[in-house]
Amino acid sequence: MDVKLLQRVKVVDTDDLSTTLLDILQTEGYQRPLFVMDHFLASIPLVQAAQRTLAESNIEYAVFDKVVSDPPAATVMAGVQAFKKHQADSIIAIGGGSSIDVARGINIVRVNGGDILDYAKSDAVIKDCPGLIAVPTTSGTGSEMSNALVVTDVQTEKKMAILADNAVSEYAVLCPDMVLSLPQKMTIATGLDAFSHAAEGYTSNLSSPVTDAICEKVMFLLANYLPRAVKNGQDREARQRVMVAAALAGWMLNNAGTNVGHSMAHVLGSKYHIVHGEAVAYALPGVLSFVSPVLPKKVAEIGQILGLTYRDDESESERASRAVEAYRHFRDDILGLHPFSDYGISTDQLLENASAVANEQFAGNTPRKIDEAVATQLLKEFGRR
């Protein structure tokens, strides 16, 4: 049976993080959670208030706050040791994609054993991994809903993606208060990451009419509310709508996947330390142009979502071309993503990665064949304004 839509995560939208976390733990009978986060988040008042609420209800928690960006596999394994030391029965992951990815990795290893990199193999068997409660503090990665985690293999300098339907969060807790203070630059990058999840899923070989409808709504929400969140981080309605869009986009990762845009981001991000949400945004125009000959209506639809109206006498290729430019306008002018040239990476450096991009696992989801020559052309387009 070819299932087109699957959703295993229990989603809670809340204005009271402390009470919600306590309710979830009591509902599921968890008594010894391990908080997984970075060092900064461990000190913020909302998190500390939640921990006090748990302690007052005799919930014994421990904290693993060693998460870093682009987390290496060793961080996951250190978290596994922290889980065992506390004799934990659950994990509360608070943070962006890195924290939730590390928590998912910990959950996989504590249930299945071994090393987290063992599960990067396509034939790895992963048993059901309950007990992960994800609380996102950014609106972009969708990790709270996704079946994927990405860890860095420091020996090869490669980001390794692990896909595991059995390791999704048991609960995703969406609390807009957690993102009100998200810096503008990070709001832009994470919001564009969510837009890429939807746009790449929309133009993926794994897409279906069901996922298309959700991807369209995700892009609509981001087109309408992300500029407001960028302009005023305290705009709670905008923050909530963007947070919902990001969660739905993370859900679509499990059902529609991504394509070569994420291949470029994974390869270049691990090598040159490009912020992931920025990398997929720099990649997306080239990807849309490349797939437009086979998916002209879909690419044109993205343009309409971004506010374009088309003339009756325009060809499909003309509409698709205008849609790509509409995305660039949204990315660079409306949101204000900083130029790729700020990274100081030359075109020649980018082109050295053509083979790696062509062979990255998500490239195969692209509806046209990706070979080294195509990857070279896409890398030439990467970051062009």
Secondary structure as UniProt FT lines:
FT   STRAND          10..13
FT   HELIX           17..28
FT   STRAND          33..36
FT   TURN            39..40
FT   HELIX           41..43
FT   HELIX           45..56
FT   TURN            57..58
FT   STRAND          62..64
FT   HELIX           73..86
FT   STRAND          90..95
FT   HELIX           97..112
FT   HELIX           116..120
FT   TURN            122..123
FT   STRAND          132..136
FT   TURN            143..145
FT   STRAND          148..153
FT   TURN            154..157
FT   STRAND          158..163
FT   HELIX           165..167
FT   STRAND          171..174
FT   HELIX           176..178
FT   TURN            179..181
FT   HELIX           184..202
FT   TURN            205..206
FT   HELIX           209..231
FT   TURN            233..234
FT   HELIX           236..255
FT   HELIX           260..272
FT   HELIX           276..291
FT   TURN            292..294
FT   HELIX           296..305
FT   TURN            306..307
FT   TURN            312..313
FT   HELIX           316..328
FT   HELIX           329..334
FT   HELIX           340..343
FT   HELIX           347..351
FT   TURN            352..353
FT   HELIX           354..359
FT   HELIX           361..365
FT   HELIX           372..381
FT   TURN            382..383
//
